[in-house]
Amino acid sequence: MLEDKLVAEQIVHSLPFFQSLLREGCARVDAIVRADVLDVEVKGKYKTGVTDYVTRADIELGKLYANQIGLNFPEWGCILEDGVEKINADELSEKKVIVFFDPVDGTRLLAQGLSGSSSMAAVAVRENDYFTPVLGSMKLFSGEEMYGYKVLDRCETSGFTYSTRTRDELIFCRSDTDRQGFLTPLCRELSYTQVILRGVAPKMSAMLDGKIDFFVFEPGITYWDIFPVMGILNACGGKAVDWRGEQIAYDGLSKSVEHGFLAIAPGVDYGEIMGRVSAIYSRLK
């Protein structure tokens, strides 16, 4: 638990900074796309054949975000996708706060001219040897913004709707791709209504609007993808764990979460969903 009140106040007052920074980032992406200089490159392929991309927008926003953290919060660490990193293992023990950025979530969608891409940030604080998110902020390139923080006795969100569906009416969401081969069999066995949405922010938006009750990401999902979700969901009273039901925290040893990710909306029966997901996952491993 964060006990440093000065750091806590600093995090609370950082929300407008992150909102403004993500807006600037999205404006830059729009300018890059309009100028037709996205410069799409293949970053790699997953074992299921899904292609991962990197673009000029990813690189430019990463540099912008890292630079702004260095100028405005020099004592904080900064970790971003695509190798722009302002903290190393030796420095980790000295940091109380780390900012995680996904400059362009949904690069594949952006490269293909599809909707669903966003820019995201999360602020995580030290708890013993781990870091857990207390603030999350997202902005879809199409315009919608979502945020939330819970720091000591302070809490603020962009708004959310409690789920009122019964156990038999629950709706869950997954991505349209399966990078590691776990997602499709898991979702096939879950006996709930299923919808597919591309990108992290569209899933979060659907959850906060009460359109879905939970969503899942496969093993190997990265911290910069899920920490913004966790920061917002914690403020809303939802739940975020791995597919075993274990808590998720960053220890500096890996950029990705080994056992998947499950986000559950406020008001939903956590035990019911977690029991099914963990039982299926134990058979798939």
N, C-alpha and C positions, 0 to 999 in steps of 0.2 A: 504494500500500500504506500502511496506517495505521502510522505510526512513533511516534506519541505514546503512550507506555505508560500514562500517566495517563488519557488519553481511552479507551484500549483497556480498561483495568480498569473504567472507568465504564460502558462499554457492556456488558461481561460481567455486571456486577452490576445492570444495569437490567432484565434479563429478568423477575425476579419482579414488578417494578413494572408492566411491560406486561401480564403475565399477570393481575395483580390488576385493572388498569384495564379490560381487555377484559371480565373477568367482571362488573365493576360496570356497564359499558356494556350487556352482554347482559341483566343483571337489570333495567336501566331500560327496555330495549325490551320485555321481557316485561310489565312493569307498564303500559307505554303501550298495548300490545295488549290486555291484560286489561281495561283501563279504556275500551277502544273510543274512544281519542282519537288514532289514528294520523294523521289529517288528511292523506290522500293527495292530492297535487297532481301534475299533469302538468308535467314540467320541459321536455320537448321531444320531437321525433320525429326519427329517423334517416332517411336517404334511402331505406331499404328499407321504411319504414313502422313500424318497431319503436318503441314508446313508452317514454320514460324518465320515471321518477317521482322525486319527493322527498317525504319524510314528516316528521312531527314528530320521529320517532326519529333521522333523519339529522341534523337541526339540533341537537337536544339533545345527542346524543353528540359531535358536532363541537365544540360549545362546551365540553363536559366535558373532552374530550381536549386541546384547545388550552390550556385553563386549567391542567390538571395538568402539562403540559410546561413551561408558563411558571413554575409554582411549583417544580417538582422539577429541571428542567434548563434554567434561564433562558438559558444560553449556546448552547443548541441551537436550530436552526430547526424549524418545524413547518408541514407542508403537508397540507391535508385536502381532501376532495371538497366540492363545493357551496359553494365560495367562502370558507370559514373559513380564512384563511391568515395566519400569523404571521411571514412573511418576504417581502420583496420583492426585486426585482432588484438594487437598490443594496446590500442587506445580504448578498447571496449570497456575495460574495467574502470576507466576514468570518467565515463559518461553517465550522467543521470537521465538524459533524454536523448532519444534517437528519432529522427523524422524519416519515415518511409514514403517514397514517391513511386507511383507508376505513372510516368509522364503521359504515356498513351496506352491505355488499356483498350484492347481490341484493335491492335495494329493490323491484323488480318482483315478486319472489317473496313478499316480506313483505307487500306491498300486496294480493296475491291469496290470502294465507293458505296459501302453499305452502312446503315445506321447502327448505333449501339456503342460506338467508341466514346471514351471519356478520359478525363485526367483526374488522378486521385492522390490523396495525401493522408497520412496517419501520424500521430504523435504517440510514441510509446515511452513509458517510464520504467526505470529499473525497479525490480522487485527481487532482492537478493542477487542471484546470478543470471536473472532473466529479464526480458523486457516485454511488457504487455501494453496494448494500445488503450489510450484513454480519450483520444479525439480522432474523429474521422471526417474527411471532407471529400466530396465528389462533385464533378461537373461534367455532364454530358455535353459533347460538342454541339448537340442539337439545342442546348439551352438550360435544361433542368439542373438544379443544384440540390444537394442533400448534405446534411452535416449533423453532427452530434458529439457532445463530450459529457463526461461525468468525472469530475475531479473533486475529491473530498466531498463537501456538501453542495457543490455547484453542479448544475446539470442544465443542458439546453439542447434542443433538437429542432430540426426543420419541420417536424410533425410526423405523425404516424397514426395508423388505424389498427385497433385491436382486432384479431381474427375472431369471428363468431361462428365459424363452421364446426360441425361435430366431427368426431373421429372418422366417420365414414365419408365425410365430405371434403376432407383435406386435399389441398392442391399443392404439388411441389414442382420445382423448376430445375432444369439442368441445361448445360450447354449443348450446342449442336455437334460438337466434336468430342471424341474420346481419345486423348493423347496417350494414355498409359494402358488402356484396355480394361480398366476396372469399372468405369462409369456405366457403360451399357449394361453389363450383367447385374450391377446393383440396382439400377433403375428398373430393369425388367422384372425383378423380384418384388419390388415395392408395390404394394396393392393400393396405390393412391392415384388420383387423376394427375397426369403429367403434362406439363407444357415445356416448350423449348424457347429460351431467349438467349441471344448472343450478347456477350459482354457482362462485366460485373455490375455496372451501374444500372442497366435495365432490370436486372434481377432484384437489386436493392430497391429500386423505385416501385416495382410491382409488389414487393413485400410491404413497404411502408404505406402503400395505397390499399392494402388489404386484399390484393388480387391473388396472392399466393401465400402459403403458410410456412414453407421452408424451401431452401435450395441447397444443392450439393455441388462441391467441386472435388475432383478426383485427387488421389495421392500425387504429390509432386507440385501442387499449387504453391505459388511463392508467397512470401510474407507481404510483399508490397501489393499483392492482389487482395489479400484477405484482411490485413490490418485496418484499412479504411472501413470495411464492413463491420469489423468487430468494434471499432471505436464508436460508430453510429449505433449499432445494435445494443451495445452495453448501456448507452444513454436512454434508449427506448424501453429497456426492460426485457429484451429478447435474450437469446442464448446462442453461443457460438462455440463449438467443440470439434474435435476430430471424429472420425467414423467409429472410434472405440468409446467415445464419450469422455475422452481425456481433454484437459485444458490445453490450450495452445499458447506458447510463449517463444520468444526468440532468444537463442543462446549464443549466436554468433558462429555456430559450427556449420550451418547449412542455410541456403537461401530458400529452401522449400520445405513444406510440411509433409512428412513421410506417410501419414495415415489419413489423408483426405480432410475435407472440411464440410461441416454441416452448420448452416445458419437457420435458426428457428425464430419465427415472428413472436412478438409479445402476445400473450394470451393463449398460445398453443400448448397442448399437452406434451411437454418435453420428453417425459418418460416413455410414452407410447411410441413416438417416432424413434428415439434413441435406441430402444430395445430392438426394433426391427432392423435399423441400419447396422448396428453392431453385430447382430446375429448373422446377417447376410455377409458382411465384410469378413467375419471370422472364417467363413467357408470359402471365400474368394482368395484369401491370402496364400 
